[in-house]
Amino acid sequence: MLHLAYRNLFQSKVRLAVSVGGVALALSLILSLDAIFVGMERQLTAYIDHSGADIFVSQPGVRTMHMASSSLPPWTVDQVKVVSGVESVTPIVYMSNVVVIGPERHLAYVIGLSPNATIGGPWRVVEGVKIPSPGEAVIDRGIAAKSGVGVGDLVKILGQEFRIAGLSAGTASLVNSVAFVSADDFTRMRGNTQAVSFLLVQVKPNESAGGVATRIERAVDGVTVQSRQAFAEQERKVINDMSTDVIAIMNLVGFLIGLAVMALTVYTATLVRRAEYGVLKALGARRDHLYRAVLAQALYSVGLGFVVGLAFTLLLSAVVPGLGLNLALEVGGGSLLKVGGMSLVIAGASAILPIAQIAGLDPAVVFRGK
């Protein structure tokens, strides 16, 4: 019966191409959308992941950077420094703002760094300095290239002009970027308040981030303390909550397209071979064997469609970064499992109608020539 399914599937190359292509298109739609959101998650938490901090300390109730602000009194730095297990504390000031280059405006996380900051700055500088001095800024090289500027040119951040002193890589996503300025400039533009936004804490060797975080919470009042991993997870949760409905709708669209294509293809293939199935039934072939042939045909088609769709998505993930877009695609294991499960459902559901047709087929029809 598996041979029958294989022969039915490959008998018409056009029908095979249409079915596999349709399923591949539907599944690649789901895979690509998931890959885009996984890539965006990683881009949006890139600063946290590459900050060099083991622990983030913020004001009470603030657990993300995205769509949030934090303010801590300056003496919090000294209070955290003396906690057992703390190696270093780097304060940063932070605000969501825009980088203005000519007529273009780019949404950005603006980070204010002190001159002696050892962590919290750009993790990969491709040109210029890493820590900006007063009047200077470090921006993403993709943003700079898109706007036609480079080191030495002027940009406007927080309403003030800065000279580009460095270009960083990996600090931009589809929706925003990260820009770095001097903490002194940031403080002056904010009204000379000495408050800091976040404390980036490094722990001593052989100390656990979780254990030190607990000690900081007990020793310092009025703060929220999270490990780097927990902080990044909270950031991803915000993005997931914002995108869940979109992903669900697009997944449903892809599923329905795949189901419609496969149902039509398998039904047509069964209808064309109707007489052959009638002969097999007349010769004593068991119904469950015929049903398995139809189901195997659907599984073959969906399996090929899954492979083609995955290959197309992987090709996109390799090509897109080279197009100069601040977009990354990353195919995750969870996405593969989800799409694999949906593929099995599509194969099973698309075989229901052809199986019902075979079940009601009268072998005598074949011999009457009808």
C-alpha positions in Angstrom: 0.0 0.0 0.0 2.9 2.3 0.6 4.0 1.6 -3.0 0.5 2.5 -4.2 0.6 5.8 -2.3 4.0 6.6 -3.7 2.9 5.8 -7.3 -0.3 7.9 -6.9 1.7 10.8 -5.6 4.4 10.8 -8.3 2.2 9.8 -11.2 1.4 13.5 -12.0 4.4 15.7 -11.6 2.3 18.8 -12.0 -0.1 17.8 -9.2 2.9 16.9 -7.0 4.6 20.3 -7.6 1.3 22.1 -6.8 0.7 20.2 -3.6 4.2 20.3 -2.3 4.6 23.9 -3.3 1.4 24.9 -1.7 2.2 23.2 1.6 5.8 24.5 1.5 4.4 28.1 1.1 2.0 27.7 4.0 4.6 26.1 6.3 7.3 28.6 5.3 4.9 31.4 6.2 4.6 30.0 9.7 8.3 29.2 10.0 9.4 32.6 8.7 7.0 34.5 11.0 8.3 32.6 14.0 11.9 33.1 12.9 11.3 36.8 12.5 9.9 37.1 16.1 12.6 34.9 17.6 15.2 37.0 15.8 13.6 40.2 17.0 13.5 38.9 20.6 17.2 38.3 20.5 17.9 41.7 18.9 15.7 43.5 21.5 17.5 41.9 24.4 21.0 42.2 22.7 22.0 45.0 25.1 21.0 43.1 28.1 22.6 39.9 26.9 25.9 41.6 26.0 26.0 44.2 28.8 28.6 42.2 30.8 26.4 42.5 33.9 25.4 39.5 36.0 22.7 41.4 37.9 20.5 44.4 37.0 19.2 46.7 39.8 16.3 49.0 39.1 13.7 51.0 40.9 10.8 49.1 42.5 8.5 47.4 40.1 10.6 48.1 37.0 11.5 44.7 35.4 12.2 45.7 31.8 13.8 48.4 29.7 11.3 48.4 26.9 8.5 50.9 27.4 9.8 51.6 31.0 11.9 54.1 33.0 13.8 53.6 36.2 15.3 56.1 38.7 17.5 55.3 41.6 19.1 57.7 44.1 22.9 58.0 43.5 23.8 56.6 47.0 22.3 53.3 45.9 25.6 52.6 44.1 27.6 52.7 47.3 25.0 50.5 49.1 25.2 47.8 46.5 29.0 47.9 46.3 29.4 46.8 49.9 27.1 43.8 49.6 29.0 40.5 50.0 29.8 38.8 46.6 29.6 42.1 44.5 32.7 42.6 42.4 31.8 45.9 40.7 28.8 48.2 40.2 28.4 50.3 37.0 25.6 52.8 37.0 24.0 53.8 33.7 21.4 56.4 32.8 18.8 55.4 30.2 15.9 56.8 28.2 14.0 55.8 25.1 14.4 58.6 22.5 15.3 59.1 18.9 18.5 59.6 16.9 17.8 62.4 14.4 20.0 62.4 11.3 18.8 65.0 8.8 15.1 64.4 8.1 15.3 60.8 9.4 14.4 59.8 13.0 15.4 56.5 14.4 13.9 55.2 17.7 16.7 54.2 20.1 17.6 53.2 23.6 19.9 56.0 24.7 22.5 54.9 27.3 24.6 57.4 29.3 28.0 56.0 30.2 30.5 57.3 32.7 34.1 57.7 31.5 35.3 54.8 33.6 32.5 52.4 32.7 33.9 48.9 32.2 30.7 47.3 31.2 27.4 48.4 29.8 28.8 50.0 26.6 28.8 48.8 23.0 30.1 45.2 22.9 31.4 45.5 19.3 32.9 48.7 17.9 33.8 48.6 14.3 35.1 52.1 14.0 36.1 54.9 16.5 35.8 54.9 20.3 33.9 52.6 22.7 33.2 55.1 25.5 32.0 58.6 24.2 33.4 61.8 25.8 31.2 64.8 26.4 29.7 66.0 23.1 30.3 62.6 21.4 28.0 59.6 20.6 28.4 56.0 19.5 25.6 54.8 17.2 24.9 51.7 15.2 26.7 51.4 11.9 23.6 50.2 10.1 21.7 53.3 11.1 24.7 55.5 10.1 25.1 53.8 6.7 21.4 54.1 6.0 21.5 57.8 6.7 24.8 58.4 4.9 26.8 59.5 7.9 30.0 58.3 9.6 32.6 59.1 12.3 33.0 62.9 12.6 29.5 63.7 11.4 26.7 65.2 13.5 23.6 63.7 14.9 20.9 64.9 17.3 20.0 62.9 20.4 17.9 64.1 23.3 17.5 67.4 21.5 21.3 68.1 21.4 23.8 67.7 18.6 26.6 65.1 19.0 29.6 64.3 16.9 29.7 60.6 16.0 32.8 59.2 17.7 32.2 55.5 17.2 30.1 53.0 15.2 28.9 49.8 16.8 27.6 46.6 15.3 24.8 44.4 16.5 23.0 47.3 18.3 20.0 47.7 16.0 16.8 45.8 15.3 13.9 46.2 13.0 12.2 48.6 15.5 15.0 50.4 17.3 18.7 50.7 18.0 21.0 51.5 20.9 23.0 54.8 21.1 25.6 55.7 23.7 26.4 59.2 25.0 28.4 60.6 27.9 26.6 60.3 31.3 27.5 64.0 31.9 25.7 65.1 28.8 22.7 62.9 29.6 22.5 64.3 33.1 22.8 67.9 32.0 20.1 67.5 29.4 17.8 65.8 31.9 18.1 68.7 34.3 21.3 67.9 36.3 19.5 65.3 38.4 22.1 62.9 39.8 19.7 59.9 39.8 20.8 56.8 37.8 18.6 54.4 35.9 20.1 51.0 36.3 23.0 49.4 38.2 24.9 46.8 36.3 26.4 44.5 38.9 29.2 41.9 38.3 29.6 39.2 41.0 32.9 37.8 42.3 34.2 34.5 40.9 32.6 31.4 42.4 29.6 33.5 43.5 26.1 32.8 42.0 24.1 35.7 40.5 21.0 34.4 42.2 22.6 34.3 45.7 24.1 37.8 45.3 20.8 39.1 44.0 19.1 37.9 47.1 21.6 39.6 49.4 21.2 42.9 47.5 17.4 42.7 47.9 17.8 42.1 51.7 20.5 44.8 52.2 19.1 47.6 50.0 15.7 49.0 50.3 13.5 50.3 47.4 15.1 48.3 44.5 14.2 45.5 42.1 17.0 43.0 41.6 17.1 40.5 38.7 19.8 38.3 37.2 20.7 39.1 33.6 18.8 36.0 32.4 15.6 36.9 34.3 15.8 40.6 33.1 16.1 39.4 29.5 13.3 36.9 30.0 11.0 39.7 31.2 11.9 41.8 28.2 11.1 38.9 25.9 7.8 38.4 27.7 6.7 42.0 26.9 7.5 41.4 23.2 5.6 38.1 23.2 2.6 39.6 24.9 2.5 42.3 22.2 2.8 39.8 19.3 0.8 36.8 20.4 -2.4 37.7 18.5 -0.5 38.5 15.3 1.4 35.2 15.4 -1.8 33.2 16.1 -3.6 34.8 13.2 -0.8 34.2 10.7 -0.3 30.6 12.0 -4.1 30.0 11.4 -3.8 31.5 7.9 -0.8 29.3 7.1 -2.6 26.2 8.5 -5.8 26.8 6.5 -3.8 27.3 3.3 -1.9 24.1 3.8 -5.0 22.2 4.7 -6.9 23.5 1.7 -4.1 22.6 -0.8 -3.5 19.2 0.6 -7.2 18.3 0.9 -7.8 19.2 -2.7 -4.7 17.4 -3.9 -5.3 14.2 -2.1 -9.0 14.2 -3.0 -8.2 14.7 -6.7 -5.6 12.0 -6.7 -8.0 9.6 -5.1 -10.8 10.5 -7.5 -8.5 9.9 -10.5 -7.6 6.4 -9.1 -11.2 5.6 -8.1 -11.5 2.7 -10.5 -8.2 1.2 -9.2 -9.4 1.4 -5.6 -12.6 -0.3 -6.7 -10.7 -3.2 -8.3 -8.6 -3.6 -5.1 -11.8 -3.7 -3.0 -13.3 -6.3 -5.4 -10.2 -8.4 -5.1 -10.5 -8.4 -1.3 -8.2 -5.6 -0.3 -9.0 -4.6 3.3 -10.4 -1.1 3.8 -7.8 -0.2 6.4 -5.0 -1.0 3.9 -6.6 1.4 1.4 -7.1 4.0 4.0 -3.4 3.8 4.9 -2.5 4.3 1.3 -4.4 7.6 1.2 -3.0 8.7 4.5 0.6 7.8 3.4 0.1 9.8 0.2 -0.9 12.8 2.3 2.1 12.3 4.7 4.5 12.0 1.7 3.2 15.3 0.3 3.3 17.2 3.6 6.7 15.8 4.5 8.2 17.0 1.2 6.4 20.4 1.7 7.9 20.7 5.2 11.4 20.0 3.9 11.0 22.5 1.1 9.5 25.1 3.5 12.2 24.7 6.0 14.9 25.0 3.4 13.3 28.2 2.1 13.2 29.7 5.6 16.8 28.8 6.3 17.8 30.4 3.0 15.9 33.5 4.0 17.6 33.6 7.4 21.0 33.5 5.6 20.2 36.0 2.9 18.2 38.7 4.8 21.1 40.0 7.0 23.2 40.6 3.9 20.5 42.9 2.5 21.3 45.7 4.9 18.0 45.3 6.8 18.0 45.4 10.6 16.2 42.1 10.6 17.4 38.7 11.8 15.6 35.4 11.3 16.3 32.5 13.7 14.6 29.1 13.3 14.1 27.7 16.8 13.5 24.2 18.0 10.1 25.1 19.4 9.0 26.5 16.0 10.1 23.2 14.3 8.1 21.1 16.7 5.0 23.3 16.3 5.2 23.3 12.5 5.9 19.6 12.5 2.8 18.9 14.6 0.7 21.2 12.4 2.0 19.2 9.3 0.8 15.9 10.8 -2.6 17.5 11.5 -2.8 18.8 7.9 -1.9 15.4 6.6 -4.5 13.6 8.7 -7.3 16.1 8.1 -6.7 16.2 4.4 -7.1 12.4 4.1 -10.6 12.4 5.8 -12.6 13.2 2.7 -10.8 10.7 0.3 -11.1 8.0 3.0 -14.8 8.6 3.2 -15.0 8.3 -0.6 -13.2 5.0 -0.6 -15.4 3.7 2.3 -18.5 4.3 0.2 -17.2 3.0 -3.0 -19.1 0.0 -4.5 -16.7 -2.4 -6.4 -19.6 -3.3 -8.7 -19.4 0.2 -10.2 -16.1 -0.6 -11.6 -17.3 -3.6 -13.5 -20.3 -1.8 -14.8 -18.0 0.8 -16.3 -19.4 3.6 -14.2 
